[in-house]
Amino acid sequence: MDVLAVVSGSHASPQVKAYCMYMHFYLGLSKARLAEQFHKSAPCIGEWVAAYKRGEDLSWKQKANARRKFGVGRRKWLVDLYKARPVLLLEEAKKLFQARFSTSISVNGLLEASMTEGTFDRAKFSYHYKEFCTRSGHVYEYPGPCSVHILDGAKIHCSAELICFLRSLGIIPIFLPAYSPFFSPIEIVFGLMKKLLQHHYVQNSKRDLAMVVSEVLQLYVNRSFHKIFASCRFTVSGFDPGVEFNVPLAEFGFDKAENGE
């Protein structure tokens, strides 16, 4: 194995970058000399130095994780925000970001939520849902994480175009029985959120309602919803609505193995 080829073609560890900064700032080695010794390009060393001067973390993984977490749409929104308001303080930008974007729901908590103005029609639902499926970094092809989506019978959920889109990504949609909100985990979560909103928000107060909603949503990020999903009859073996009504589905010709549950 060519060790030099592996080193030059790999991401440098934070320790290597720190040693490089030591050689540059304390031993006085030039960027060109460091590029030669560390088998990197001079612009690459220059980026390390610039990042160190800005006080940034020396780990490339932190930047990569941020890109996966926030997606193209959110990063573009931040760039456009600072283009419009270049002297905006970081804390103000953070609050605006949280009001605009909050981090759909899985057994591990809230994953995504989008804020919109006006009527939430089919077009807006389709746009935000597709953005979540393709750019959030949470959704994978079945049987990967977040590859089974629970939808109710609303017309905006049942369009043939949307179902074909989900199938093309390897996502398995599950449609709940009509008039069965007790099978929908997100309905329970909405109820819990409404109680918190009633507790945190005082009508006619000067607090921005969007900010209060964002704060409540953040409380449900990285929170276990396993019990909620179980109470809605979703288990690791699939969805079993017969349990709710103590109905022996097998007697009605429903075969779990045949239906892939």
N, C-alpha and C positions, 0 to 999 in steps of 0.2 A: 504493500500500500504506500502511495506517495504521500507522506506526511505533509509536505509543503502545500501540495494541491488541496488536501483536505482543509488545512488551516486557512488558506487564502480563499477558499470557496465557502467557508462557514461564517456564521455570525459570531462575532467576538463576544466573549463573556464579559460581564460587568467588571470582573477582576482584571482582565486583560486591558480593558479600556482605562481603568483606574491607574494601572501601571504605566500605560502610555501617557496619561496626563501628568503623572509624576516625572517622567522622562522629559516631557516638553516644558513644564513650568518650573521644575526644580533643577533639572540637569541641563536645560537649555538646548535640547536637541530640536532641530528644525522639523517641520512637518514632512518635508521631502525625505529626510533621513529616517524619520519614524515610519513613513510609508514603506520604505525599503526594508526596514527591520521587521515590521509586522506583516509584511506581504499584503498590504492594502494600497489602494490608490490614494494619491495626495488629497483629492476632494473628500474621500471617506474620512481621513484623519482630520481634515478641516471641519467636517460635520461633528465629529466627536468633540473637538475643542469648543466649537460654537455651542453645542448642547451643554457642555460642562460649564461654560461661562454663564449660560442662562439658568443654571441650577437644576437642569432636568435630570431625571433618572437615567443612569447609564445602560439600563437594560432595554434591548430592542423588543423584548416580549411585552413590556408594558404598553408600548406604542401599538404593537400588533393586536393585543387584547382590546385596546380602546377602539381600534378600527372595526374589529368583529362585533363589539358590543353596540356601538352607536350607528354603524352603517353609513352608506353614502349620503342618504337624504338628510340625516341629522347633522352630519359634519358640514354639508353644504349650507344648511340653515344657519349654523354658527358663523360660517365665513360671511354669508350675506348679512348677518346681523352686525358684524364688526365693520363691514364695508359701509353700512348705513350709519353706524354709531361707533366710530373708531376709538373714542375715548371712554367707552363703556367700562365700568369697573367689573372685575371678575365676579364678585358676589352678585352684582345686578344681572350679569349675563347668566349666571347659574340659576337664579330665580326665574328669569324669563324662559330659560330652557326647560326647567321643571314644569312651568305652567303650560308650555307648548307640547312637551313630550314627557310622558311618564313611562317608567320602565315596568296579550290575551292571557290567560291564566292556565297554569299547569298544576300538577300535584306539588310542585316546588314553589308555588307562589305566582304573583303577577309577572308576566313576561313583557307585555306591551300594552300601551293604551295611547290612542290618538285623540287630540282635541280638535274640534272643527266647529265652524259657525253655521247657523241656519239649519235647515232640515237635513237630517242624516238619511239621504236617499240611497238608492241602489248604486248610483255612480260613486258616491263617496265611500260607501261600505266596500265596494269592489276594489277601489283604489287602495284604501288603507289595509285591507285584508291581503291583497297581493303584495304590497310592500312588506308586510309582516312575514309572509311566507318566503319571500325571495331575498330580503335585505337585512332582516333582524339578526340572522345568525343563530336563531333558536330552532328553526324547523329543518328536519332532515327527512330523507326518503325512508319509507317504511321498511324495516321495523325500527328505525332510529328514533331518537328523542323527538317528542312533539310531532309525530307523524300520523297520529289519529286525532281528528278534529271533531268536536261535538257541536252540532248545529241543530237549531229548532226548525220548525216548519215555516218560518217567515219567508215570504216570496223573494226577498232580497238574498236569501241564503240558497234558494233552490234553482237558480238559473242554470240552464244546461251549459252555458259558456263557463260559468264559475266552476261547476263540477268537473268539466273537462280540464280546466286549468289545474285544479287540485290533483286530479289523476295523473296529469302529465308530469307533476313533480313527485309522484310516488306517495301522495298523501291520501289516507283513508278517511273519508267523511262518514260520520255516524249521525243520522237524522233521528231526533227524538220523536216519540209519539205525540200526536196533537193534544194540546191542552194538558201538558204534563210538565209544568215548571219545576216540580219536585224532583225530576230527573236531571235537571240542569245545574251543574255545580256553580256556574257563574251567577245564577239567580240568587243563590244563597250568599255568595260573596257580595253581590250588590246590596243585599239586605243588611249585611254587616257594615258595609261602607256607609249606608244611609244613616245607621245609628251613630257611627263615629262623626259623620258630618253634622248631625243634629247636636252633638256634644261640642264640637269644635267651632261651629259657625253660628254667630248671632246675627239675626236679621237686622238690617239697617245699620250694621256696623261698617266701619271704614275699611275692613279687611277685604282684599280682592278674593272673590269667590273661587276664581281659577287657581289661585295660590293655595287656598284651603283644600280644594279637591286634590291638587297635586301632592300636598303633604299627607293626606289620608291614603292616597294610592301608594306612596312610598312605604307606608307601614306594612303593606302586604307584599312587598318585594322580598324574595328569598324566605317566604313563610310556607310551612308545610300545609298543604291542602289534602293530604291523604285521607283524613277522616271525612272531609266534605265529599270527596269523590266516592268513598266507600258508602256513605249514606245515600248517595244518588245511584247506587248499585253498579258502580264501575270498579272492577277489580283487575288484577293482573291477567285473569282468564277471559276478560271481556265484559260486555254490558249484559246484565241479566234483569230485565224489567219485571219478570215473573215473581221475583223475590218480594218486591214491594207489595204485591197484592196476594201473595201466597198462592200463585197460580201455577199448576204443574204444566209448564209449556210443552213438555214432551207428549202429553196426551192430545195436544192440538197439532201434532206433526212438526213441532219446532225441534230440529236436531242441532245442538250446539256445535258438534264436530263438523257437520255439513256446512254450517254457516261460518266456520272459521273462528269460533269463540272458544 
